[in-house]
Amino acid sequence: MAIKHLAGDRLQGTAAERAALSGNTLGSIAQTSWKELDRVTLGSAADVLDTGTFAAKDNLMILLWVDASTAPYGNITFNGDTGSNYARRYCSNGASDTTHTSQSGIDISSGGAMNHDYFVVLTIRNTASAEKLVICHSLEQDATGATSPNRVEIAAKWANTANQITRVELTNSRSGHDFASGSEMVILGCDDDEADSGTNFWQELSNTTTTVAANNINSGTITAKKYLMVDCHIIPTTNDSNTTIICNGDTAQGSYSMRRSYDGGNESTYAGTNPIGSTAGMYTGFGENRTNLLMNTMIANVSGKEKLMFWHMSHALDGATNEPHRTEGVGKWHTTSGQITNFKIQTSTGSHYGANSRMRVWGSD
Amino acid sequence: MASSWERLAFVTQASDASTFSVTFTAKEHLRVVFHGFQSTPVEPDIRFNDDDDDNYAGRLSINGTGYLMTYDDNDRIYNYGYSPSGTGEAITNMEIINVLNEEKMVLIDNNMGSVGAGNVPTRRENTSKWANTSEQVTKITFVDLGSGALIKAGSTITVWGADDQSSTPFYPNIPNGTLFEESDTGKIYMWDGTSAWNEMT
């Protein structure tokens, strides 16, 4: 059960739940977050990625990396339901939203065929008696090399109120345009009262806190993992704190391409270029005066492929009179060999990242 | 052992009410999922640590470029309390950087609407902050201050956190005198305001 909050500063729950609300000392991290429930990886080209049945969990996170070099369609369905039970709203590259109701699945594309590699993260609240609401962020490679990727945001649902999701399929309906070998879907999940057992999927790879002002914050050398999650909290010290991303020390602007929106507009692209400088890596899309910045980045770090990533940033001057700004970016490191083993956020000039800036990286294969 | 994410708290709304709260141990990185149910458009805005002063600011977009608003010196974060819609359920995904002596920056995604596959979801993106530099967030309250609608029973809040492994005991932020009724033992305990539950006899 869950702890119930009752009127008059009263709580109700089990003895174990009360004990968990007591002061304690951490000896180890509870294994109570997202765990791998299922994975399907194509060994050869096919029209379907089908997880088969997996254990139902209250919260799902789906990592989807698709080699869509033959331009297939991509439609997600749950529990084998191909009836008209889905609805979605999507935005491609900051354009006005497009809506679809009574669909036979959730189209995860930017509107039509998928172009080249595709990286998608879906989060789903998976309550049997409620509609399954989906929030999806994705990146479409569009082309290899110096071409800016596409950015897709989706809010969708499966209007089923009888079952939890226990199976996910990604289906291509375009003849002769299969998903290529290596395409993969990983299902992560955890119950609200997930037992402390097994192993959490996201394992910390690095944890950096700056002690003095510096021109960058970076992960140091991390173990190569196929999927990375990065939380970065930067305390800029001046108004000249543009941010750029540098992977494995590669500072050449020609190695990166990106797209970003700023405060929901101002969509702009940089393909093989960086407005900050030719040796500044990849522009994040943030280039103004701020004193506090949160940046969350998800990365598909697939060996042999360009490294795809998207990020969300909240940044503001101090004080409640200064509303935060929002930057949403997608980008790629063109390098196909190896994997990212060092992730760096760097300022354009000077030691403008203050002490106590933080970066924490989690990852998993 | 390397650090990871762990669940910090999970609560279920016991009965229809205008507020719904969760209390948890402080961590520097937080992820929160609020799953709200409503009969009429409710406005479950967000407050941290019971702070109802004008210490919040934010930027909200609804359906991409469809609508954008900003607010500052506000007494809450607008979750979907600004221009609420729909009679179905909604989810709020929150990411919070929760460093003690820094302002708390928040990223929010919403999906909400009316029931049925014939109704397309509404999508909201929200970047917000709590301009507090002396506390970590240890309590989140969803509160309806406008519509008079209620956050229905069965709504849930789940909180995950990540941090360094601590060698120092930490304690939840629970008011002194709070009672805990153990459903499986029938025992009742009272929180001493600092570090211990004492059984009531």
Interface residues (C-beta under 8 A of the other chain):
Chain A: M1 A2 I3 K4 H5 L6 G8 D9 R10 L11 Q12 G13 T14 A15 R18 L21 S22 G23 N24 T25 L26 G27 S28 I29 A30 Q31 T32 S33 W34 D58 N59 S84 N85 Y86 A87 R88 R89 C91 G94 A95 S96 D97 T99 H100 T101 S102 Q103 T123 R125 T127 A130 E131 L133 V134 I135 E153 A155 A156 K157 A159 T161 C190 D192 D193 E194 N200 W202 Q203 E204 L205 N207 D231 H233 I235 D263 G264 G265 N292 L293 L294 N296 H312 S314 H315 A316 D318 G319 A320 T321 N322 E323 P324 H325 R326 E328 N356 R358 R360 W362
Chain B: M1 A2 S3 S4 W5 E6 R7 A9 F10 V11 T12 A14 F20 S21 V22 T23 E28 H29 V33 H35 F37 D54 N55 Y56 A57 G58 R59 S61 N63 G64 T65 G66 L68 T70 Y71 D72 D73 N74 G88 E89 A90 I91 N93 E95 I97 V99 N101 E102 E103 M105 V106 L107 D109 N110 N111 M112 G113 V115 G116 A117 G118 N119 V120 P121 T122 R123 E125 T127 S128 K129 A131 T156 T158 W160 A162 D164 Q165 S166 S167 T168 P169 F170 Y171 P172 I174 P175 G177 T178 L179 F180 E181 E182 S183 D184 T185 K187 Y189 S195 A196 W197
